[in-house]
Amino acid sequence: MATQTITKPSLNGHVDQYRFEKEPQQQEKLHAQGWAKFAFSDVLIPPSAGLGLTKRYYQRRTMFQYSALYVLGLWCFQNLKSPAARAGALGLLFPGAGLIAVGNIPATLAFLVTLIGIPVTLFVWFAMGGVLFPLLLWFGSALLAAALAGDSLVDSAGLFWGTTCIAMVSWAVWKSAKINAQGKITQERRNKWLPGKVKEQTEHATPAPAPGSRELDLKTLRFVQHMIERGLTPHADLSYHDVIDQFQTGAVRYQLYGVVDSLSLYLTHYAPGFHGYAAEACRNSIEKSLTKRIMSYWKWERLTGKFTTDYDPINYDNIMVTGYLGVAIGLYSSATGDRRYEKEGALDFVITDKHHFKRSFGDLADAMYRNMATNDYCLYPCEPNWTYSLCNLIGMAGLIISSRLLGNDYAEKIKPRFERALEDEMTEPDGRILPIRSELTGLTIPGLSGTLSDCINAMNLTAYLPHIGSRVWAIIRNEHIRYTKDGKLDVEDLRGADKMDPGNYKGGIGSLRAFVAGCAAEFGDEQIRKDALEQLDTEFFPVEATESGAFRNKGLSATAQVVALMGRLMRHQDLANATLHGPDPVAMNGPILADVKFPDVLVAKAYSHDSKGLDMVLYPGKEAGVFKLGFERLTPGGKYTVGNQQVLADNTGFGSAEVAIKGRTAVALSPA
């Protein structure tokens, strides 16, 4: 296949080369709304799924490296004279193996400690990319065996560890082959019904309401209020967050990005004519996510995962920041027209007091494109050496938005390679997207994929690979979601990761309902969306009102609260439309409600149908009363009416009016 070489100056002034295996295809212009059309045959799981050459190369390299250690260690144990050297060499076969050869009480105790350390250090490696820790345990235990060795060793330890290690590797290879063979059978079975099921779910999807016709009900508005409250808290205040760690899925940064994503969807689809405190909450969350308390984790991940003091948070790896933050900024900018983060140095990442990195929205897009274009897998790591599918799916959505807002062609160019890599390297033969793969070894961690991860993957694929997203949702819908005889929604065949809230690591199947609701919303399955939210609110995490009157689900993590709110806000293709298109330009060019007190007044709708007036639906957040509304983007010197009041815009296009708000109150700003 022909290749294309593109040159582009890198951030350090050098010229990087990007290679693609086919020319970017000119695509038909998309409609004003909706994701790209696809043939139903496109949803078939490809024969190449799970057979990627890149992962196989790294897996074979890992096997070769281990084989070299195995042969070297066993040869030295059998042929060297020094007991210390022999014990240390045997330790190359397996952490602590040399301690068994030493055979005394201190060595036995050290071996037990090493065994306990294996899952601990592997977890730390997984959790924060700290490959340093398992390496220290492995080679440290070998050195300890050498230090504890006496005049003689247990010679049978060589035979024991030689056969045990071969048996463990053989079992792993056999198990993997068995899983892949079963996956192929599942692939063939699913491919028989996938096109028909996707056609059916497409035809039966409930269309989203027409732009400008939407209005939030008071219950949903109270959930929006809670998210706005979280977004407006000072940078030092994390009282609205689950503060557990800053490395994995419970990290506060995801909770902050979620504030921006959910509020941007609210502004895009319900209130493009409102900025005010909602836009302020988005900006505050974006800037809060850059602070040292949130970003200092990257120092430790670079030190222990890459052995470097280069703490730049976007140039290398870390798509868990560039991807999520890129989408958050893109959705916010698209919903409001605010382009402040495109300015050079607008984003000040604080890693330590001495390490600040000033970047822009464009720099995030540059970094994502460069990493995807040059990484062997295309998808690139979050934590050093660990590649997560979801972070890359979100990163691609960020490139889609950056292409629309910044005018680059990154998304179009990288999409063919990304799709191929996703299907071949990060998808199992049965069509399920793997959550994670080790960049170093090519291996994955079993048991992490499940319905929860499938839901979030499917809804984030709709903007650029809707056929794959539709495939994933069809598998969820037809194999895992059932209705019992009494009409109750049930989610079946759950795996380990499905039984935990990823935002606070607490066990239980309740948080899964939030993800099912969000995914069902994007694919237009209103019955499942409503039923999943009903179960979330009444069976698993009862709705409680805070002192301010805002609503939240008691016990649900801050991260899952975001997904639940998206499920409440979204309708068919809403996430894709926000990514691909944004609000209607007519609405974006009209007047905006820019100044209103929070939480005294809650905005259920703010929409301009003609770029001249503004239709609003408002509720009192506390008590009914008369409230001042400030408007911007009026015609300078123009005259407007709000009810019976006259509003005269000043020379900057600002005007205000006082309005009585009691219960649901419809308010219209119109040219006089």
N, C-alpha and C positions, 0 to 999 in steps of 0.2 A: 504494500500500500504506500502511496506517495506520502512524503513527509513535508512539513512546512517549518521553516525556521524563522522566528520572529526575534528581533533584537529590541531591547528596551533598556534605558539607563536604570541601574539599580539605585537604591537609596544611598549606597556608599560611593556612587560616582562611577563604578565599573559598569560594563555592559554584560547583561546576562542573556543567555540564549534559551528560548523556549521552543520545544519541539512538539508537534502534534502529528498524529498519524493520518489525519485527513484534513482537508481544507474546511474551515468553518462554513456551514451551509447557510445560504441566505434563506431566512424563514419568512413565511407569509405574515404580514402585519396582523397582530392580534386585534380582536374586537375591543371595544371600549370596556367590556366586562367579560370575565370568564377566563378559564385557563385554556391552554392550547388544545385544539382538537386532536384526537388520535384514533387510529383504527383499533377496534376491539381485539384484533389479533396481536396488537402490540403488547398486551398485558401478559402474554404467555411467558412463563419462566424460561429463559434461554438455556440451551444445552450447556453453555459455558459457565453457568452459575456455579460458583464455588471452585472453579478449576483454574483460577488465575495463575499466570506464570510467575508473577512477582512474589506472591506469598509462597509458592512452591520453591522458588529460588532461595528465599530466606530460610524456609524450613529445612531444605537440604543443606544449606550452609551451617545452620545450627547443628544438624546431625553430624556433619563432618567435623565441626569444632569439638563436639562432645566426644566423638570417636577418637580424635587425636588425644584428648585428655585421658580417655579411658585406656588406650593402648600405652601411652607414656606412663601413666600411673601404675598400671598392672605390670608392665615390663620392669620398671624401677623397683617395685615391691619384690619381684621374684629374683632380681639380679644384683641389686646393690648390696653392699656389705653393712653400711651404717644403719642401725635400727631406727635412728631418728629420721634419716632420709627416706627409709622404706615406709615408715608410718606416715610421714608427710605426703609421700607420693600416692599412697593408697587413698588419702583424703581427696585426691583429684577426681575419684570416681563418683563420690557422693558426699555431701556435707556430713562430717563426723565419721566417715568410714575408717579413717586412720586411728581414731580413738578406740574403736573396737579391737584393732590389731594390738594396741598398747595393752589393753586388758586389765589394768589395775583399777582400784576403786576411784581415784580422782578422774581417770579417763572415762570410766563408766558414767560418773555423774556429769562430766562435761558433755558426753554423748547425749544424755537425756536432755540437757539444757539446749544442745544444738537441735535436737528433734523438735523441741518446743519452738525454737527460734525460726524453723523453716517456714511454717505458715505465717508467723508474725512478719518476717522480713519480706515474704512474697506479697503479703497484704500491703505493706508499706510501699513496695515497688509498684504495685497496682494503683494504690491510692494517690501517690504523689510523684510517680515516675522515678523514685529513688533507687535506681539499680545498684547504687553503692552498697546498700544494706545486705541484699542477698550475696553479693560478691564478698563483702567482709565476712559474713557468716561462713561461706563455703571455704574460702582460702584461709580465713582466720582459724577455723577449726583444724585445717590441715597443718598449719604452723603450730597450733597448740598440741596436736598429736606428736609432732616432732619434738616439742619441748618436754613432753611428759614421758617419752619413750625411755624404757630401761635398757638392760643388756640383751633382752630377748623379746620377741613378739609372738603373737598368736598366728602361726603361719597359715592356719585354715581360714583366717579372715580374708585372705586374697581370693581363695576359691569362692567363699560365700559372697563377697561383694561383686566379684566378676560375674557370677551367674545371676545374682539378684538384680544387678543393673541391666543386664541383657534382658532379663524377664520383664522388668518394668518398662523398658523402651519398647519391647516387642508387644506388650499388652497395649501400650498407648497407640502404637501404629495400627494394631488390629482393631482397636476400638474406634479409631478415627475412620478407618476404611469401612467398618460396619455402619457407622453413622452416615457416611457419605453414600453408601449403597442404599440404605433405607431412604435417604434424602432423594435419590434418583427415582425410586419407586413412588414416593410422595409427589415428586415433580410431575411424573407422567399422569398420576391420578388427578392432580389439581389442574393440569393443563387441559384436561377433558372438559372441565366445567367453568374455568375462569372467564373465557370470553363471554359466555352466556350470562354468567352472574354479574359481570361488570356492566354489560348492556342493560340488564334488568335494574341494577341499582342506579344507573345513570338515568334511565327513563322514569324511574319512580322517585327521583330526588325532588324534594320540595324546593321550588325556586326561592331565592332570597327576595324580600320585599324590594320594590323599586326604590332607587335612590331618592331621598327626600321624603319618603313616606314613613320612615321608621321613627319610633319613639320608645324610649325605655319605660317599662313599668316601674312603679315605685320600689318594689322589692329588688330588682336588678340594680336600680339606681343607688340603693343603699349599699350594695356590694361594691359598686364603683366608688362610692364615697369612702369606703374602707381602704381601697387601693390608693385613692388620692391622699388620704391621711398618711399612709405609709410613705408615699412619694414626697410629701412635704416635710417629713421629719428632718431635723438638722443632721449634718454629717456624722456627728458623734453619737447620735441617738439610734440604737439598733433595737429598740423595744418592740418594734413591729416585725422583727425578723427572728428566725431560728438561727442562733449563733452556736454552731457545733464545731465546724471545721471550715477551712478556706480552700480545701483541696478537691473534695468530691462533690457529688450532686447536691449536698446540703449547703454548699458555700453561699454566702450572702450575695455574691455578685449575681448569681442566677435569679435571686429574689428581686434584685434591683432591676436587672434587665427585663424581668417579667412585668414590673410596674409599667415600664415604658411601652412594652409590646401591647399589653392589654388596654392601657389608656389610649394608645395610638389607634387601636382598632375601634374604640369607643368614639374618638374624634373623627375618624375616617368615615364610619358608617352611620353615625347618629348625630354628630355635632361638628361638622367641618367648619361651621360658623361660630365656634366657640374656642377660645384659647384660654385666657385667664389662668385660674389656679390649676387646671388640668395640664396645660402646657408647662407651667412652672414645676409641677410634680414630676413631669418627664425629665426636664432639664436637671432638676436637683438629683434625681436618681442616676442619671448619666454621670454627672460630675462626682457624686458620692462614690460611684463604682471605681473611680480612679484614685481614691485616697489610699494612703499607706496601709491602713487597717485592712482594706479589702485586697490590695495588690501585693502586699509583702510576701505572700506565699510563693511568688514567682522566683524570688531570690533563692529559696530553699530548693525548689524544684530544679533550677539551673545548676546549683551547686552539687546536688546529690544525684542528678540524672544525667547531666552533661559535663560535670566537673569543670565548670567555667564560671567566671565572675562577670560575664557579659549578660546583664539582666534586662536587655531590651525586650519588652513584653510583646512585641508584634513581629519583629523581623524573622524569627525562627520559632516554629511550632506555636503552641498556645492558641490554637483556633477556638478554644473554649472562651477566649476573650475577644479576639478579632472577629470571629463569626457572630457571637451573640451580641456584642456591642455594635458591630456593623449593622445588623438587622434592627436593633433598637434605635440607633441614630437614623437609619434609613426610613423606618416606619414613622418616627416622629417628624422628620423633615418633610416627608411626603404628606403627612396629615396636616401640618401647620404652615408649610412653606418657609420655615425657619432654617436658614442655611448657615448658621453661625459656626457649626462644627466642620464646615468645609475650609475654614480659614486655617492657614498654616499655624501650627502650635496651639490650636484651640483645645486639644485634649492633653492634659498634663498628668501623665501616669506617674505616680509616686511609689517607687519600689522600696527605697530607703530614704532617709533624710538627705543623703548625698546623691541619690540616683533618681533623677527626674527625667522623663522622656516625653518631650512635647511632640505630639503627632496630630493628624487631622483625619477626618472621615476618608478622604482620598488615600491617605497613607494606609489605612486599614484595608481598603480594597486592593491597593498595590501589593501589600504583604500577602493577602489571601491568594491572589492570582499567582504571584511569584512562587509561593510555597506549593500550590497545587500543580503548577506547571513544571516544577523541577523535582518534586518528590517521586520516588519510584512507584509508589502506590497511587499517586495523584491525591487521594485523601491523606491528610497529614496530621501529625500528633497534637493532642491536647497537652496532657502531661508529657514530659520528655519520654519518647520511645513508645507511647501508647496512643494508638489512633482510634478515636471514637466516631462511629458513623454519624450519630446525631449531630455532633458539633460541626461536622463537615456538611451535612444536609442544611443546617442553619447557615453555615458560611456561604453555601451556594446561593441561598436566598438573599444574603447580604450582597453578593456580587450582582444578582439580578437588580436589586434596588439601586446599587451604585451605578450600574450601567444606565438606568433610567434617569437618575438625578445628576450624575456627573458627566454623562456622555461618553464613558469608556465602552470598550467592546469586550471586556473580560469575560462576562458570562457566556456570550455567544461562542467565543473561542475555546473556552475550557470545557464547555458542556459535553461535547462528544467524548472526550477523554474521561471526564468525570463519570458519565453514565456507564461507560465500559468498565471502569475500575470498580464502581459500586456493584455492578452485576457480577463481575468475575472474582474480585478480591474480597468483597465485604458482604456477599450474599451466600447463604447456604444453598446446596443443591435443591432443597425443597422450596426455595423462594423467599425464605425468611432472612431479613437483613441482620447481620451480626452486629451487636453493639460495639465490639471492641476487637482490636488485633494488635499484637506486639509488633512494632516496626522492626525491632532488632531481630526477633526470632521467627516472625511469620506465624506464630501460634496465637490461639485465642483462648479465652476463659469460658469453659462450658457453663451452661445454666443461667446466663445473664439475659439471653433473649427471651421474650415473652410477649404477652398481649399488651402490657403497659408500654414497652419500648416500641412495639409495632404501631400502636396508636399515634404516638408522638412523631414517629418516622413518617407515617402515611400522611398526616396533615401538613407536615413540612415539605413534602415532595410535590404538592399540587401546583406550585407556581412554575416549576421548570421540568419536572418529570411526572406529569399527572398520570401517565399510564402505569408507572411503577407504584405510585401512591394508591391508585385505584385497585391494583392487584393486591396490595397489602391489606387494604380495607376489606376487599372481598373475602380474603382468607379469614380475617378477624370476624367479619359478619356471618360467614357461613360455617365456620368451624368452632368458634368460641362463644358466640352470643346466642343465647337461646331464651325462649319464653316458656315458663312452666305451664302446667295445665290450668293454673289459676291466673295466668296472664302476667306473672311476675318476671321481670328481666333477670337473667342469670348469665354469668360469665364463667365458662367452663375451661377445663384443662389448663389450669394456671401453673406457671413455673415459679421457682423460688423468688425471682425478682418481682413478680407480680404481687407478692404478698408482703410488700414493704412500701411505705411511703418514701419515695426517693428524696424528699426534702428534709425529713427529720429522722430517717432510718427506723421508724417505729413499725412493728409488724401489724399486719391486718390487710384485708382486701378492699377496704372502703375507698382508699385514695384512687384505686383503679377506676372507679366510677367517674372521677373528674376527667381522666384521660379518654375514657370511652365517650363521654359527652362532648368533649372538644373535637374529637375525630369525627363523630357522627354529625356534628354541626357543619364541619367543613364539607362533608360529602352529602349533605342535605337529607339525612335520615332523622327527621324531626321526632318520630316516635321514640327512637332509642335515645336521642339527646334529652328529651324531656324525662323519660323514665330513669335514666342514669342520674340526672340531677335530683330528681325526686328521692331516689334512694340515698344519694349523698346527703341530702338535707334532712331526711327524716329517720333513716335507719343507722347511718354510720357516723355522721358528723353534724349533729343538730345545729340549726341556724341560731345564733345568739346575737342580740343587739348590744353594742357597746354603749358607753356613757354618752357618746355623741349621737347615737341613733343609727350608726353604721352597722351593717350586717357582716358577719363572718361565720365560717363553719368551725365550731368549737373542736379543737384537737387536730384539725387538718393543717399540714405544714404550710408555711408561707409560699413555698414553691407550688404546691398543689392548689393553693387558693388562686394563684394566677391562672392555672390551666382551667380550673372550674369557672372562673370569671370569663375566660375566653369562650367556654362552652355556653355560658349564659348570653354572651354578646353576639356570637357569630351565627351566621346562617350559611347556606350553600355557597361555597367558593369565596367566602369573605376573606380568608387569610391570603389566598392566591390573588384576589383582586387588590387587596391593600399592598401586596408586594409588587404586582405587575403594573398596576394602574393608578392607585391612590384615589382620592376623592374626585368627583366630577369637577372639571375646571370652572364650570359656571358657578358652582357653590364656593369654590376656593377664591374666586375673584370678587365675591360679594362682601357686604359688611360683616364684621365679626363682633361678637360679644366678648369684649376684652377685659372688662373689669367688673367683677361681682364678688361679693364677700362670701367666703367659705367658712363654715358649712351652712351659713344662713340660707343660701339659695343653691339648689341643686338643678342641674341642667339636663333635662331628659331629651331635648332636641334643640338643634340650632342649625338651620339650613336655609340657604339662599337659592331660590329656584330660577332667579333671573339676573343675578349679580347686582341687583339694586336694593331689594328688600331682604328681610331676615325673619323667618318663621321660627318661633321658639316655644317650647313647653317647659315650664319651670315649676319646681316644688319648693316649699319652705323646708329647709333642713332642720329647723328647730320649731320656732313658733311662726304662725302667720303674721304678716306685717307688710310695711311699705319699705321697699329696698331700692337702692340706687343701682342702675345698670349703666355701665360705660361702654360705648361703641367706638370702634375704630374702622378705618377704611371707608368712611363716608366721603361723599363728594365735598371737598372743601367749600364752606359757605352754603352748602345745600340744606334744604329744609325737609324734615322728615316728621312723621307722626308715629307715636306709640300710644295706641288707644286714643284718648281724647287730648293727649299732650302733643305740643309742638316741640321738635328737637332741631336746633340749629347747629350745624357742624362748624367747628372753628377752622382756621386756615390749615390745620394739620389733618383734618378729616375726623376729628374726635367730637363726640357729642354724648350727652347723658340724659337719662330720664329716671324718674322715681315711679315704681310700679307696685301696686298692691298684689301680694301673692298669698293665696290661701288655697291649700290643696293643689290639685292639678290646675295650672294657670297657663292658658295659651296667650302668647304675646306676639304681636307682629310689628316689626319696624318697616315702614313703607315710605317711599318718597312722597312728599306733600304734593 
